[in-house]
Amino acid sequence: MAWQASAGIGLFRPGLATCYDNIMDSLKTLLDKGQYQLALDLTEKDPDPSHLFYRCSAFLALSKPKEALDTLLANRPAMEKANFALAMKSDFEMRFILKDFDGAYADLEHYQNQPYVSQEVEEYLRALPGLIRTNERNAQLSVSRSPEEIRRLLKESKDDYEVLSLLNYIQGPATPVYYDILKDILVSERHPSVKTYALLLFVAHKYDQEVVFNKNGNVYRLIPKDLKPPYSGEPFDSFARNMSNLARDPSVYNAALSILNDYILDVYPEEVIHDAEDPLLLTALLGLAQTYLHSTLGIEGYLERFSLKKEAVEALQSQIERTLKAAPPLSI
């Protein structure tokens, strides 16, 4: 039977906090082990919003996005109160899976009309119109473009955003059909994000022949199968964990991770993380995130802990900022 909180006594009843933590751990463990139906059974009549996030995840894992969205919408006020950012992002993830873009635009208006929550939420809201439009355009491609038209647009379109959407659409088994065009994109004058995405399609398919790739004034001759995909592997995972432990504030960590992800992509195929415990890079990213969020936490504790010079941190921060500014995001 699903565990339910007893109103009015929960936080003061001996042992109940431990029981709550155990429930949370159990639900996470069930999802990690793929026991999605059991997680649904345990949360069937559970009103706790924190547990309902796991219920939504279980529905998604069972390819039931409508049920996941219905769960969120039926409990949205409580789930927003528990974790506004997670509720909002989950909402749009489900809308995109369902290709419910009218619903996504309606939900965008709902969230825009809510009181201020955090800088993280504000940044996500600013990005949402473009995110919705991207997913909408990608969905339209699947029903409105023939392979011949895709080839023509990849070659001739002046709209880098459209080309990036097309590259996203052709990822998977269809990619090899477009190898010749992808090679042309690698040495073209298109936006760096478009060219990098084309390279990543070769990497994903472990392409074993040399390709030429120009980016940031450099010309690379690469064997894609020998390249590491970005954001993958133990070094990245360990670095992200270390950054999370050091951040002291989830919003700072999320902002630092976003900066890191953009930086990695902007310099790819160059590597950014050479040491999962790189104190200079960790401090630089966390300091940039604090600045971005107007946080007053400061990096003095990191400087002392790692025996770092403030000038060295600032130099790396300037390098990261220059790189990010040199490749502005694609506009819609």
N, C-alpha and C positions, 0 to 999 in steps of 0.2 A: 504494500500500500504506500502511496506517495506520502512523503513527510510533509507536514504543514506546520507553519509557525503558529504558536498560541498567542493571540492578540493580548498586548498589555503586560505580559510577563517574560517575554523572550529574553531580553538582555539581562534580566536579574535572576533568572533561574539557574542554579548551579549546573554546569555541564552542558547547557543548551548551546552556548557559543561553540563548544567543541563539536557538538552534534551537527551544527550548521556547517562548520568547516569540513567535517567528514562527508556530509552530503555533497558539498561542492567538489571535494576531491573525488568522490565516487562517480559523479556525473562526468567529470573530465576524464577519469580513467576508463569509463565505459565508452566514451567517444574515441579515445585513443586506441582502444582495443577493437573498435568497429562494432560494438554491441549497441547499435542505434535504436533498435526496437525496444530493448530493455530500458534505455534512457527515456524513451517516450512513455513507456508504461509507468516509470517512476515519477514522471512529471505530469501525468495526465490531469490530475486535479490539484496541482501544486500552484498556488497563486504567487509564489515568491518570484519577483522579476528577474533576479540573478539566475535562478534556475531556468526560467523561461528562455534565456539566451541559449542555454544548452539544448533546450527543446527545439528551438529553431534550427540550430546546427544539426541536430539529429534528422530533422525533416529534410534539410538540404542534402545531407549525406545519402538519404534514401531517394533522392531525385523527386522530392515533393515540395517544390518551392512555393506552390500556392498555399499549402497547409502552413508552411513556415511564415509566409507573409500574413496569413489570416491570424496566426497566433500573435504576431507582433502588433497588428492593427487592433486586435481585440484588447490588448494590454498595453497599448502605447504610452499612455500617461505614466503608468507605474514604471515601465521599462526605461522611459526617458529620464525619469527621476533617479533611477538607479545608476544609469550610465548613458547620458544623453548622446555622447559621440558614438558609442557602439550601437545604440538603437538607430540613430540616423544612418550610419554607414550600412548597417544590416538591411535597413529598409530599401536603400537604393540597390544593394547587391541583389536582393530578391526581385525588385522591379526589372532590373536589367536581364536577369535570367529568364523572367517571364515575358520579356520584350514589351512590358507595359509602360510605354513612354508617356502616355497621357497621365497615368497614375504618378509617374516620376515627376512630371512637371507640377502636378497638383501638390505632391509632397514637398517639392522644393519651396512652393509658396507657404506651405504650413511651417516649415522650419525657418524660413526667412522671417516669419512673423513672431517667432518665439523670442523671449528676452535673452540678453547676452549670457552665454554660458562660459566660454573660454576662447582663447586665441586659436586653439586647435580647431574648434567648431567653426569659427569665423573664416578661417583659411579654407576649410573644406567647403563651406557654403559658397565662397567666391569661386572655387574651382568647379562647382557642381553643374552650372549651365553647360560648360564645355564637355564635362564628363557625360552628361545625359546625351548631348548632341553626338558625341563620338560613338556611343553605344547604339544610338538610333541609326546613324549612318552605316555602321557596320552591319546592323540587322537588315537594312535595306539592300546592302550589297548582295546578300545571300539570295535574294529573290529577283534582283533587277539587273544583274550583270552576267553576261556570258563570258566564258574564258577568253574569247577573241576581244571582247570589249575591255576586259581587265588588262590584257596585254597592251592594247592601244593606249589606255589611260596611264599605265605605268610608264610608257615611253613618252607620251605627249602632254600629259596634264601639267599645267603650270601651278596647280594647287598642291603644295607639299602635304598639307593636311589630308587631302583626298588620297594621295599616294600612300601615306602612312596607314590610313584606314584600309586600303587595299592590301597592303603587306600583312596587316593583322588578319585580314580575311583569308589570305592564301596560305597561312601557316598550317602545317600538317602535311598529310599525304600529297597534297596538290603542289607543294613548293617546288619539287624538281622540274616541273613543267616550265617554270619561269626562271631557271638558273641563268639563262643568257641575259635576260633583262636585269636580273639582280646584279650581275657582274657590272653592267653598265652603270647602275645606280651607285655602286661602290666608289666609282671614280668620277661621279657627276658633281655638279655644283649645287645639288639639293641640300636642304637643311641637314646639319650633322645628325639629328635624331633619326631622320629618314634613312640615311646611309648606315648608321649604326644598327638600326633594326634589320636592314637588309643583310648585314653581316651576321647578325644573330640567327637569321634563318639558316644560313650555311652552317653555323656552329651547331644549331639544334639537330641538323641532319648529318653531322659529323662528316662534312664534305672533305674529301681527302686529297684534293688538288689545290695548287696554289691559286690564290686570288690576290688582286691588287686593290688596296684600300687607301684612299687619301682622306685625311682628317686633321684639323688643327694645324695645317701647314706641314704635316708629315706624310710620307708615302710608305706604306707597309706592304710587304709581300708575306702573305700568311697562308698557313694550312689550317683551315677552320677547325678540323677535328682535334687539333692540338691546343686549341684555346679553351680556357675555363669560362663557362657562362657566368655572367655577373650575378651577384646575390645568391651564390650557391656554394655549398661545401662547408666544411668545418671551420676554416679560418673566418669566413664571414659570420657564421652563426655564433662562434665564440666571441668575436669582436662585438657583435650586437648585444650579446648577453652582458659582456663587461660594461658596455656603455649604459645599458639599462640599470645595472647595479650602481653605477657611479652617478647617474643623473639626479637622483634625489627628488625628481618631479616627473611624473609620467608625460606631461605636456612637453617638457624639455627633451625627454628621450625621444618622443615621437617626432619632434621638429628636427632633432639631430639626425635621426635615422633618415628622414626625408632628404636632408641636405646631403648625407652620405650617399644615398641612392642616386641622387641627381649627379653628384660628383663622379661616382663610379661610371655612370653611363656616359658622361661627357668626356672622360679621358680614355674610355675603352677603345682599343684592346690593351692599353697600359693598365697595370695593376695598381690598386690603391692600398689594399691591406696586405702587408708583408708580415705582420706580427699581430696576433690576436690580442696582445696586451700592449700595443703601441701607445704609450702614455701621451706622447706629443699629439698624435692624431685624435685620440679620445678627448683630450682637453680642448683642442682646437674646435672640434665639432660641437662639444657641449657649450663652449663659450659662444660660438656663433648662434646656437639655438637660443641661449639665454638672451642674447642681444635681439634676436628676431622676435622673441616673446616679451621683450622689455622686462625680463626677470631681474631681480636684484640679488640672486643667489651668489653670483661671482665665481671666479675660478681660482681665487687665492688658495683655497684649500687643496686644489689639485696641484698647483705650482709647488706648494710645500710638500705634499705627499710624494710627488714624483721627482722632486728636485729639478724642476724645469725653470728655464729662464722665460720671463714674460715676453721678451723680444722674439724668442724662437716660436712661441705659440702664435703671436701676432703675425709673424712672417708667413706661417703656414695658413693662417686664416685669410690673409690677403691673397695668397695663391689660390685657395679654394674659391674665394669670391670672384677673382678675376676669371677663373675658368667658367664658373656658372654664368657670369655676365656675358661672356664671349659667345655663349650658345643659348640665347633666350628661347623660351618655350615657343612652340608653334602656335600661331593664332588661328582662330576658326574663321 
